[in-house]
Amino acid sequence: MKRARQKVGIENEAPQTSQKSKKQKTCSYSSMFGESDLHTSMDWGNLPHHVVLRIFQFLPLIDRARASSVCRRWNEIFHIPDLWRRFEFELNQPATSYLKSTHPDLIQQIIKRHADHLQYVSFKVDSSTESAEAACDILSQLVNCSIKTLGLISTAKPSFMNVSKAHFASALTVVFVNSKSLSSIKIDDTPLDDPSLKVLVANNSDTLKLLKMSSCPHVSPAGILCVADQCHGLKELALNYYILSDELLLALSSEKHVDLEHLRIDVVSENPGQVEFHTIKKQSWDALVKHSPKVNIVMYFFLYEEEFDAFFREETPVTHLYFGRAVSKAMLGRIGLNCPRLIELVVCANGLQPLDDELIRIAERCKNLTAMGLGECEVTCRGFIEFVKMCGGRLTQLSIMEEVLIPDNDYSLDRLHLEVSKHLGRMWFPDMMPTW
């Protein structure tokens, strides 16, 4: 009995100890924050105005809309103009996309209450014509807008190209006429035409700085010159190679035209052998660089090997080169000889012939090269180390697939990464997958 009573006594003491510990914890929290502060921190409705606004800015639109129904104060913050300066309309058809669309009711609410607040607007659509037409319908309603940035993005082709030119041009004209302060426009793969560009220039010539319109088959060199003649603040231009000509480059190099900082040129072929690419003369390139000495000339190539004949046979002031398909050894050899301003080179595929000599020539002649990426190519470890040694620490980006490197009698892959790291002045390893 005595042992039993002692045991009961111990068991009865345990809850007292727990309550005391719990009381001590409560006291420590209270002393740190104060009981009223602890209660306030749990009340989301009393969060400072700027904190709620910041939270809303990070929320996806659907979650933001749901959060607005928490209380009257949050609903008021939901409609603050600052929250509606940047917006992306997502328009997808359930049958063609797994992505969720912006709800139609919410779109109408935005147009009704916040059209005049929108400044940075993009439309992301799937491959369906219905989604692209819906985007045009929304553009047509933005009559009170003051948009500064406009982007039309197709997650898969054809999309906007399937919309009638008249419908697209009419919708775009509404924004061009009413905004008056457009500075950045990205409308690749669309039926944009020269009359639309004239409307753009007539209403936004003082503000336009960036215009990207690659794969717009209805735009002619005359449309480009219309922009260059009037938009004296233009700094970045992107277009397709088929528009580029000696006449256009010489016109862009005249005293009345802008000093471009970036000229992006997409060289694309969908039907091999059916398009013969023209050559741009060295004198035309030289005129552009003389007029705009710091211009970055960026070229994206999506050609087949037999279509490269017209390129880089003379000195070309290109600074950034990206090859999305296979490119021959001969072509890379020409780049080493004729691209002295080259800063970045990415080759996704070449074939099964080692590129040692070509890379060494590029390192030797392209003194500004700071970034290199190689995908499905072959380079011996010795040749690669020689390339890195010649470039030295100026290679700030070096992305090479491990499969590209061929071990030889002098270097294994383990020794290679140590040698390359030594010449770069930092730790380096080959990539397991492309990072560009």
GIBELKA-V442186 format. One record per residue. NEAR is the number of other C-alpha atoms within 8 Angstrom. Layout:
NEAR, NEAR
This chain:
4, 5, 6, 7, 8, 8, 8, 8, 8, 8, 8, 8, 8, 8, 8, 8, 8, 8, 8, 8, 8, 8, 8, 8, 8, 8, 8, 8, 10, 10, 7, 6, 9, 9, 8, 7, 8, 10, 8, 8, 8, 6, 8, 6, 7, 6, 9, 6, 7, 6, 8, 11, 11, 8, 8, 10, 7, 6, 8, 6, 7, 7, 8, 11, 9, 8, 9, 13, 9, 8, 8, 8, 7, 13, 12, 9, 11, 12, 8, 8, 8, 6, 11, 11, 10, 9, 9, 8, 11, 10, 15, 13, 11, 8, 4, 9, 8, 5, 6, 8, 9, 11, 6, 6, 6, 8, 10, 8, 9, 9, 10, 7, 7, 11, 12, 8, 11, 14, 11, 11, 13, 12, 12, 12, 15, 16, 12, 12, 11, 7, 14, 14, 10, 9, 11, 12, 9, 8, 11, 12, 8, 11, 9, 8, 13, 13, 13, 11, 12, 13, 10, 10, 10, 12, 8, 7, 7, 11, 15, 12, 9, 7, 12, 8, 8, 6, 9, 12, 12, 9, 12, 12, 11, 13, 14, 13, 10, 10, 14, 9, 11, 15, 11, 11, 11, 10, 13, 11, 11, 10, 14, 14, 13, 11, 7, 11, 12, 11, 11, 12, 12, 7, 10, 15, 13, 8, 10, 14, 11, 11, 12, 12, 14, 12, 9, 13, 8, 8, 11, 10, 9, 8, 13, 9, 11, 11, 12, 12, 9, 8, 15, 10, 10, 14, 11, 13, 13, 12, 13, 14, 9, 7, 8, 10, 8, 9, 7, 10, 13, 11, 9, 11, 12, 8, 6, 5, 11, 12, 9, 11, 10, 11, 12, 12, 13, 12, 12, 10, 9, 4, 6, 9, 7, 5, 7, 6, 7, 5, 6, 8, 8, 9, 6, 12, 12, 9, 11, 13, 11, 8, 10, 11, 7, 6, 11, 10, 12, 12, 12, 13, 12, 10, 13, 11, 8, 6, 11, 9, 5, 9, 7, 11, 7, 8, 10, 10, 12, 12, 12, 12, 13, 10, 13, 11, 12, 13, 12, 9, 10, 6, 10, 10, 11, 11, 10, 16, 11, 11, 15, 13, 11, 15, 11, 11, 12, 10, 14, 13, 13, 14, 9, 6, 8, 8, 10, 11, 7, 11, 11, 12, 11, 12, 14, 10, 9, 13, 10, 8, 15, 10, 11, 13, 13, 13, 11, 11, 14, 14, 12, 12, 14, 9, 11, 12, 11, 9, 12, 13, 10, 9, 12, 9, 8, 8, 13, 7, 8, 8, 12, 12, 14, 8, 7, 12, 12, 9, 10, 9, 5, 6, 11, 10, 9, 7, 8, 11, 11, 10, 9, 12, 12, 9, 10, 14, 7, 6, 8, 9, 6, 9, 10, 6, 5, 9, 5, 4
